[in-house]
Amino acid sequence: IGSIGSTTVNNITFRDAYMHNTFKGIYMKFQENNDLGSISNVTYENIVIDNPEQWAIWIGPAQQSDSSRPCAAHPCSLCWPQWSAAKCYAPPHGTYENILLRNITVNNPLNSPGVLLGNETNPMINVTFEDVVVNNPGDKPWGDDGYYCENIEGVATGKTWPVPPCFDDQTDATLAARLA
């Protein structure tokens, strides 16, 4: 979904999809814009992503360049995170709310599973990963964290693994360990 600027995207479901050797899998993004935009009430359900080349899941700013300088951040540099001087920021005018990923299987991603980047003054609200499972994740660039994750009010449930580090972990494994 994107690149969203001053648009409203509401009440969308993506269901029963297979993505083989995709560059990015689930990709929701806002472009740099001074107008208000919204992505809300979006569900991705029953999706299999095999061998994603870059990010299996990206929810945040558009990773793009709209100039002759490909490493310039507009709003997220194409060179980020590989180049340490590259910048990536979430535009403040883009609102994400009520995003559900349910029964998502990612197999053999080349990199870490993904990027989940909200704005500090306008964080993502009510993002749920229910049974989002990544098999054999790459370890670069986020290592054991799996995801780059900031400014999100999110929850992981069911068999979700790995759990994004900024989410509330209510997975079956964690709940069972608390009861033991």
C-alpha positions in Angstrom: 0.0 0.0 0.0 1.6 3.3 -1.0 3.2 5.6 -1.5 0.5 7.4 0.5 0.6 11.1 0.8 -2.7 13.0 1.6 -4.8 9.9 0.9 -7.0 7.8 3.1 -6.7 4.0 2.7 -9.4 2.3 4.9 -10.9 -1.2 5.2 -8.7 -3.2 2.9 -8.1 -7.0 3.2 -5.4 -9.0 1.4 -6.1 -12.7 1.7 -4.8 -16.0 0.5 -1.7 -14.8 -1.4 1.6 -16.5 -2.3 4.7 -14.4 -2.9 7.7 -16.2 -4.4 11.1 -14.5 -4.6 9.6 -11.1 -4.0 11.8 -8.0 -3.3 9.6 -6.7 -0.5 6.7 -8.8 0.8 4.1 -6.9 2.8 4.9 -3.2 2.1 2.9 -0.3 3.5 4.5 3.1 3.2 4.0 6.9 3.4 5.9 9.3 1.2 7.3 12.6 2.5 4.3 15.0 2.5 3.0 17.9 4.6 -0.7 16.8 4.2 -2.4 14.4 6.5 -2.8 10.8 5.3 -4.1 7.6 6.8 -3.8 3.8 6.5 -6.3 2.1 8.7 -8.3 -1.1 9.2 -6.0 -3.2 7.0 -5.7 -6.9 7.2 -3.2 -9.2 5.6 -4.3 -12.8 6.1 -3.2 -16.3 5.0 0.0 -15.1 3.2 3.1 -17.1 2.4 6.3 -15.3 1.4 9.2 -17.4 0.1 12.7 -16.1 -0.2 12.1 -12.4 0.0 15.2 -10.6 -1.2 15.0 -7.5 0.9 12.3 -7.2 3.6 9.5 -9.6 4.2 7.5 -7.0 6.1 8.0 -3.3 5.9 5.5 -0.9 7.5 6.7 2.7 7.7 8.2 5.3 5.4 8.7 4.9 1.7 12.2 3.6 1.0 12.9 5.6 -2.1 14.8 8.4 -3.8 13.1 11.1 -5.8 16.4 12.9 -6.8 19.6 12.1 -8.6 21.1 11.2 -5.2 19.9 7.6 -4.5 21.1 7.7 -0.9 19.1 10.9 0.0 16.3 10.2 2.4 12.9 10.9 0.8 11.9 9.9 3.5 14.0 6.7 3.8 17.2 6.3 1.9 17.6 3.4 -0.4 21.0 3.0 1.2 19.6 2.5 4.7 20.6 0.6 6.8 23.6 -0.7 4.9 25.3 2.7 4.8 25.8 4.2 8.3 25.4 7.8 7.1 22.0 7.1 5.4 18.9 8.3 7.1 15.4 6.8 7.5 12.6 8.6 9.2 8.8 8.2 9.3 6.9 11.3 8.1 4.8 12.9 11.0 1.6 13.3 8.9 1.1 9.6 8.1 -1.2 7.8 10.4 -1.3 4.0 10.8 -4.1 2.5 12.8 -5.7 -1.0 13.2 -3.2 -3.1 11.1 -3.6 -6.8 11.4 -1.2 -9.4 10.0 -2.7 -12.9 10.6 -1.4 -16.3 9.6 1.7 -15.0 7.7 4.5 -17.4 7.0 7.9 -16.2 5.8 10.4 -18.7 4.6 14.1 -18.1 4.2 14.3 -14.3 4.0 17.7 -13.1 2.9 17.8 -10.4 5.6 16.2 -9.9 9.0 12.4 -10.1 8.7 11.5 -6.5 8.6 11.1 -2.8 9.4 8.3 -1.4 11.5 8.9 2.3 11.8 6.4 4.8 13.1 6.8 8.5 13.8 7.7 9.6 17.4 4.9 12.2 17.6 2.4 10.1 15.6 3.1 6.4 16.5 1.4 3.5 14.8 -1.6 2.4 16.9 -3.1 -1.1 17.3 -0.8 -3.1 15.1 -1.3 -6.9 15.7 0.9 -9.8 14.5 -1.2 -13.0 15.0 0.7 -16.2 14.0 3.3 -14.3 12.0 6.1 -16.9 11.7 9.5 -16.4 10.1 11.3 -19.6 9.3 15.1 -19.5 8.9 15.4 -15.6 9.1 18.5 -13.9 7.9 20.5 -12.2 10.7 21.5 -9.0 9.0 21.1 -6.2 9.9 19.1 -6.6 13.1 20.5 -9.9 14.5 18.4 -11.6 17.2 15.9 -8.7 17.3 14.6 -9.7 13.9 13.0 -6.4 13.2 13.9 -2.7 13.3 11.0 -1.5 15.4 10.2 2.0 16.7 7.2 4.1 17.7 4.5 1.4 17.5 1.8 0.3 19.9 1.7 -3.3 18.8 1.0 -6.8 20.1 2.3 -10.2 19.0 0.0 -13.2 19.7 -0.4 -16.9 18.8 2.7 -18.5 17.4 4.4 -15.3 16.2 8.2 -15.6 16.0 10.3 -13.6 16.2 8.4 -11.1 18.2 9.2 -7.5 17.1 11.1 -6.0 20.1 8.8 -3.0 20.5 5.6 -5.2 20.6 3.9 -6.5 23.7 4.7 -10.2 23.7 1.4 -12.1 24.3 2.5 -15.2 22.2 1.5 -18.7 23.3 5.1 -19.5 24.3 5.4 -16.5 26.5 2.0 -16.9 28.1 2.8 -20.6 28.8 6.2 -19.7 30.3 4.5 -17.1 32.7 2.1 -19.8 33.9 4.8 -22.4 34.5 
